[in-house]
Amino acid sequence: MARTKCFNREEALNKAMQAFWAKGYEATSIQDLVDCMGINRGSLYDTFGDKHSLYLAALDQYGTGALLRTDVLRQEGNPRGILSQFMYVFTQKQVMDPKRRGCFMTNAAVELCSRDDECADRVRIFFEDMEAALRELIERGQSEGEFKSKRDAASLAAFFVGVMQGIRVIGKVNPNEALLRPMVDVALTVLDSE
């Protein structure tokens, strides 16, 4: 007789994501995962495969949630106001994180991407999707005359993704709003420079 699973897959995956996000891939042991997920090793392997497969699933879950938050960039309204609010809220989240976890995707990029192609593909696609949302907003802002910069919208979007990831990394070391907020202030001036 087959055993039935007595846990919610999505809840268990979320707990694994939190563990990986807090400690990184290498520092998170199978025992850490079993403990935090509240399941036994057999259930972990049967449901998620090995540790690496679970990590990739956790990255996918994080990426889906983070990209849903970029939907605000596609809303109607003033492009400058939308982008400014998005960037300041993004910064505030880093300041308010007592665990200083940074961005799970950025952490993955730093820890694994140079030696793990599957991880690198996920991180690349995540950043490309974020850039696409920013590019669309910047293009709209340029066409409406809200942004004076004639620079390519794709280049500006890539710049903003870089600023965001810099905020996440620096915020892990010093999550001080007085340090991080001016980074956004300066970045936003690029939209009006020729």
C-alpha positions as CSV (number, residue, x, y, z in Angstrom):
1,M,0.0,0.0,0.0
2,A,1.4,3.4,-1.0
3,R,1.8,6.0,1.7
4,T,-0.1,9.2,1.2
5,K,1.7,12.5,1.6
6,C,0.8,14.3,4.8
7,F,2.2,17.7,3.9
8,N,1.4,20.6,1.6
9,R,4.0,20.6,-1.2
10,E,3.9,24.4,-1.7
11,E,4.2,25.1,2.0
12,A,7.2,22.7,2.3
13,L,8.8,24.3,-0.8
14,N,8.3,27.8,0.7
15,K,10.1,26.6,3.9
16,A,12.9,25.2,1.9
17,M,13.2,28.5,-0.1
18,Q,13.4,30.4,3.2
19,A,16.2,28.1,4.4
20,F,18.2,28.4,1.2
21,W,17.7,32.1,1.1
22,A,18.9,32.6,4.6
23,K,21.9,30.2,4.5
24,G,22.8,29.7,0.8
25,Y,23.0,26.4,-1.1
26,E,26.2,25.0,0.3
27,A,25.5,25.8,3.9
28,T,22.0,24.4,3.9
29,S,22.2,20.7,4.7
30,I,19.6,18.0,4.0
31,Q,19.0,17.8,7.7
32,D,18.3,21.6,7.8
33,L,15.8,21.1,5.0
34,V,14.1,18.1,6.7
35,D,13.9,20.1,10.0
36,C,12.5,23.3,8.5
37,M,10.1,21.6,6.1
38,G,8.8,19.3,8.7
39,I,9.0,16.2,6.5
40,N,11.2,13.1,6.4
41,R,14.1,12.5,4.0
42,G,12.1,10.0,2.0
43,S,9.3,12.5,1.4
44,L,11.8,15.2,0.5
45,Y,13.5,12.9,-2.1
46,D,10.2,11.4,-3.4
47,T,8.6,14.9,-3.8
48,F,11.5,17.1,-4.8
49,G,14.3,14.9,-6.0
50,D,17.7,15.7,-4.6
51,K,18.9,18.9,-2.9
52,H,19.9,20.5,-6.1
53,S,16.4,19.9,-7.7
54,L,14.8,21.3,-4.5
55,Y,17.0,24.4,-4.7
56,L,16.1,25.0,-8.4
57,A,12.4,24.6,-7.4
58,A,12.9,27.1,-4.6
59,L,14.5,29.6,-7.1
60,D,11.5,29.1,-9.4
61,Q,9.1,29.9,-6.6
62,Y,11.0,33.0,-5.5
63,G,11.3,34.2,-9.1
64,T,7.6,33.8,-9.7
65,G,6.7,35.8,-6.6
66,A,9.2,38.5,-7.2
67,L,8.2,39.0,-10.9
68,L,4.5,39.2,-9.8
69,R,5.5,42.3,-7.9
70,T,6.9,43.9,-11.1
71,D,3.3,43.9,-12.4
72,V,3.0,47.3,-10.8
73,L,5.4,48.5,-13.5
74,R,2.8,47.7,-16.2
75,Q,-0.1,49.6,-14.5
76,E,-1.6,52.8,-15.9
77,G,-0.4,56.0,-14.5
78,N,2.6,58.4,-14.5
79,P,5.7,56.4,-15.5
80,R,8.0,58.5,-13.3
81,G,5.8,58.1,-10.3
82,I,5.4,54.3,-10.9
83,L,9.2,53.8,-11.3
84,S,10.1,56.0,-8.4
85,Q,7.6,54.3,-6.0
86,F,8.8,50.9,-7.2
87,M,12.4,51.7,-6.6
88,Y,11.8,53.3,-3.2
89,V,9.6,50.4,-2.0
90,F,12.3,48.0,-3.2
91,T,14.9,49.8,-1.2
92,Q,12.6,49.9,1.9
93,K,12.2,46.1,1.8
94,Q,16.0,45.7,2.0
95,V,16.2,48.2,4.9
96,M,13.4,46.4,6.8
97,D,14.7,42.9,6.4
98,P,16.1,42.0,9.8
99,K,17.8,38.9,8.4
100,R,19.6,40.9,5.7
101,R,19.0,38.1,3.2
102,G,19.2,40.3,0.1
103,C,17.8,39.0,-3.2
104,F,17.7,35.2,-3.4
105,M,18.5,35.4,-7.1
106,T,21.5,37.6,-6.5
107,N,22.7,35.3,-3.8
108,A,22.3,32.3,-6.2
109,A,24.2,34.2,-8.9
110,V,27.1,35.0,-6.6
111,E,27.2,31.5,-5.0
112,L,26.5,29.1,-7.9
113,C,26.1,30.6,-11.3
114,S,29.7,30.3,-12.3
115,R,29.6,26.5,-11.9
116,D,25.9,25.6,-12.3
117,D,24.3,26.2,-15.7
118,E,20.8,25.3,-14.6
119,C,21.0,27.9,-11.8
120,A,22.6,30.4,-14.2
121,D,19.7,29.9,-16.7
122,R,17.1,30.6,-14.0
123,V,18.9,33.7,-12.8
124,R,19.4,35.0,-16.3
125,I,15.8,34.6,-17.2
126,F,14.7,36.2,-14.0
127,F,16.8,39.3,-14.7
128,E,15.7,39.4,-18.4
129,D,12.0,39.3,-17.3
130,M,12.6,42.1,-14.8
131,E,14.4,44.1,-17.4
132,A,11.5,43.6,-19.9
133,A,9.0,45.1,-17.4
134,L,11.3,48.1,-16.7
135,R,12.0,48.6,-20.4
136,E,8.3,48.7,-21.2
137,L,7.7,51.4,-18.6
138,I,10.7,53.4,-19.7
139,E,9.7,53.2,-23.3
140,R,6.2,54.5,-22.3
141,G,7.8,57.3,-20.2
142,Q,10.0,58.3,-23.2
143,S,7.1,58.3,-25.7
144,E,5.0,60.3,-23.3
145,G,7.8,62.8,-22.8
146,E,8.0,62.0,-19.1
147,F,11.6,60.9,-19.4
148,K,13.9,63.2,-21.4
149,S,16.7,60.6,-21.9
150,K,17.2,59.5,-25.5
151,R,19.2,56.5,-24.3
152,D,18.0,53.1,-25.4
153,A,15.2,51.9,-23.0
154,A,16.7,48.4,-22.9
155,S,20.1,49.9,-21.7
156,L,18.3,52.0,-19.1
157,A,16.3,49.0,-17.9
158,A,19.5,46.9,-17.5
159,F,21.0,49.8,-15.6
160,F,18.1,49.9,-13.1
161,V,18.3,46.1,-12.6
162,G,22.0,46.6,-11.8
163,V,21.2,49.4,-9.3
164,M,18.6,47.2,-7.7
165,Q,21.0,44.3,-7.2
166,G,23.6,46.7,-5.9
167,I,21.1,47.9,-3.3
168,R,20.5,44.3,-2.3
169,V,24.2,43.5,-2.0
170,I,25.2,46.7,-0.2
171,G,22.0,46.4,2.0
172,K,23.2,43.0,3.3
173,V,26.2,44.7,4.7
174,N,24.6,48.0,5.7
175,P,20.8,48.2,5.5
176,N,20.8,51.9,6.2
177,E,18.1,53.9,4.3
178,A,20.4,57.0,4.5
179,L,22.9,55.1,2.4
180,L,20.6,53.2,0.0
181,R,18.0,55.8,-0.8
182,P,20.4,58.2,-2.4
183,M,21.4,55.4,-4.8
184,V,17.8,55.5,-6.1
185,D,17.8,59.3,-6.2
186,V,20.9,59.3,-8.4
187,A,19.7,56.5,-10.6
188,L,16.4,58.3,-11.3
189,T,18.3,61.3,-12.6
190,V,19.6,59.2,-15.5
191,L,16.1,59.3,-17.0
192,D,16.5,63.0,-17.7
193,S,20.1,63.1,-18.8
194,E,20.8,63.4,-22.5
